[in-house]
Amino acid sequence: MNGEVVAVDDVAAAFADLVVREAPRTVALSGGATARRCYETLATRGAIDWPSIAVVFGDERWVPVDHPDSNEGMARAELLDHVPVGVVHSMRDAGEAIDAAAAAYDQLVAGLDGIDLVHLGLGPDGHTASLFPGSAALDVDGRLVVPNEARLAPFHPRLTFTLPAIARGRHVVFTVDGAEKTDVFRRVMAGDDLPATRVRAERITWLVARALVP
């Protein structure tokens, strides 16, 4: 596997502490239950210069931002609507149609001087962002953002960072929690060919619940 594994007692608290410590200026946010807890905890942290931070999203479901399945909607409810963040670049609202949104967001990400912190999760099938096992998006090397089909519920069309986009991250941080992740994290540790194990970046940290680490 790529990166450093850090076993922690509280994944959400460890993530929030990392953000405070590293003070990123550009952050790519994620979705999912673990991300929700991370953002809820991060919203309570002081000593963060929120007005200097630009937020982008590593993936999104093609639903309105106020839909219960929206990653941006979750991030706003738990974090972004509670802090004076500098700018939020909506992935869903980047275009009227999914292909147009993907193209516009691709240009946006290409125009950034890297991304200081890319937050990722780990799905039970080994997916990360909306890069699913067997997906053609895994082999894309000429785009930073593409549309993709979901292989797990909820089955909304997706927008996702490609592996080259994730590789623009100066620090990629996976957060892994929950007993249902035991088997897949063991596969990650074993170096199985999963989307998450294909991630490359300048620095990769896995913040993993202590009970999941062999």
Secondary structure as UniProt FT lines:
FT   STRAND          4..8
FT   HELIX           11..22
FT   STRAND          26..29
FT   HELIX           33..42
FT   TURN            43..44
FT   HELIX           50..52
FT   STRAND          54..57
FT   STRAND          59..61
FT   TURN            65..66
FT   TURN            68..69
FT   HELIX           71..78
FT   HELIX           80..82
FT   STRAND          87..88
FT   HELIX           92..94
FT   HELIX           98..111
FT   STRAND          115..120
FT   TURN            124..125
FT   TURN            129..130
FT   TURN            133..134
FT   HELIX           136..139
FT   STRAND          145..148
FT   STRAND          158..161
FT   HELIX           163..166
FT   TURN            167..168
FT   STRAND          169..176
FT   HELIX           179..181
FT   HELIX           182..190
FT   HELIX           196..198
FT   STRAND          204..209
FT   HELIX           210..212
//
